[in-house]
């Protein structure tokens, strides 16, 4: 058995507390797996008096001093935000310490700087917990599929929005009502913007796309639409098509006309057929589909958040980097050689579901279909439902440039016999293109 | 870029051909990911004349000579059986070459010898392709969950039997008829015993249990029942309970009365509620549930067999071991420190579904229920269905020792008013214990 591997923990909230518990309860097992005991060197927190459930002598308010300590081997970050975590982790890496981070925002905003620092120092930077909690995704993408060509990653990676959309689906509630329920039950934070506006999912999408396509992707590269504009009418429209609505993170490899490739990374709500495996993913769970040329379709499913599940992912990484230190090894580093260009959302091929309030007159369906065709968009189905003297016309398109589809909606609502667009929503996961 | 990493390929069947194709088609990407080109040094086959689709100058019939070559860095085994693969891989490992193996039988029968040889030589032994084809399972169990305590692994890991059972479920066919269909469609081999009798699934269960519980498990430790005795009546009984029947590989950590722990590893057909995620897993797909203390429930789903999916897993491992050679690192080795005892099947707690042909007389239900209780087995539900002068009595038990449940069936069929057991089947995946 080698000397103890000493760990500095930055943060001790819901996840950190579980990390401390598991390090203690599983000490013997972890030592056997690593080949050395794992020992907490210190825990940096803002208000030590608030942390009764961890050993008091380990607590410190001086995170910089803790990270700089010579006896620390591994720095574990379970706090959010960009600063001071970035400075702390860069300092850790540059002094030869391995880093395990659950902080998705920092990785999505400035992972490149961290990766460069890790590469320069020849140490590990692991972050399985930053994407979809306990679900192993980083390692499968970075290692298991390293011999394959990933074409698509599509997943539900935010539990709060999934809860809200699931409630809207189950009860017919509007967004505000479902959000209020989520807040009351503790599924949504007092300021729900990071979840509801898609920032959290977009950060994860950036990390997943980077891993899948060997290309650096940052949060600002991700096209992001939240669920705040999803209405009860949208959900009703989805139901009429035997679909539900999910907030999807989608990372796609796309061929360009000149034979090169590009990457599309986006987060937006979309209709999904109920028969699609992602449609059945409930509240607290996350699930991610991965398509690769040789492997075919893979799905990963599990708890995407919460203290213990996230701590499980953190500890898996801690064991890995500790093992590497014991054997003087280093795990797989960043792979960003491909440098594929990012495709603007307008150029991305998507499909639209468009429900229009129209006058119930003869020829309306034909006129709408004609207008859509004129714009070069191909229709998969069109359906008219009368209701008194008005009617609803539902158009589902084939795949087209997103900008052309948006322009189509714009043109349609300006037609004389069209009232308004009752529901406009992208469609994913249907068999036909 | 470092010097080329040279690969010796043992076997060039369905999987090997795809490995050769992917090494060629993705050469640039693989080189960028590894930091060195990957180069085929040779391909050992029995009849070179049969392999028109791979470069002829690489083919050799002398596998031992190929493995012994000084310029070979990595040996990839995509042939089955125990010998000569074992001797070849041991020779490769002891001469400092890394090994990637898709051979599940060898790993399940004598993985210990291979692991010991790899540890002695300080080289990598990777085998993601040996379990469930393209689905990343070995790496998640060995690394992602290394900081957690896995309590259960349950999965569908054999496509042939899953096809047969799916057909029996869909059409009401008997086993022989469904097997004939599977054979005609190429889903079953001419001698289907390895699949149908559960040997293939049992080998995978042994490997999964070893990884999950840090304990060496061999094929002979696995309780194995095939699907040859599953009848159309069993499937009808399952349907009446809103269940289907799947061949399950189950690896469980169990507490013993004295506070120690043991491991139960088994493969047998079982009824599974249709609401269970594994119930919907179709023909060609595999899926594995993993339960861990902190992570909760995880599911992994994908193609469990076939040339390209298996080759994807092989190449992921090749990239990993090649990267390690470039950086003079070594990945996680075997972890078998726990040495948990294996629990005999009779001691394992299971639940039974028992359908009995009984005389349609008053008091029969009470007499059967009484007999079951006398044997210390607790009943969850009992249901009687009359059909003319006879009836079917269906008992679903709570969890009990498997031996006690088997004894209960034995006792019941000897009762005077009981004709025969129309269907006896274990039940898994129900909410109550």
Interface residues (C-beta under 8 A of the other chain):
Chain A: X18 X22 X26 X29 X30 X32 X33 X128 X134 X135 X136 X139 X140 X143 X144 X145 X146 X147 X148 X149 X214 X277 X292 X293 X294 X295 X296 X297 X298 X299 X300 X301 X302 X303 X306 X308 X309 X311 X312 X313 X314 X315 X316 X317 X318 X319 X320 X323 X324 X327 X328 X329 X330 X331 X332 X335 X337 X338
Chain B: X18 X22 X26 X29 X30 X32 X33 X128 X134 X135 X136 X139 X140 X143 X144 X145 X146 X147 X148 X149 X214 X277 X292 X293 X294 X295 X296 X297 X298 X299 X300 X301 X302 X303 X306 X308 X309 X311 X312 X313 X314 X315 X316 X317 X318 X319 X320 X323 X324 X327 X328 X329 X330 X331 X332 X335 X337 X338
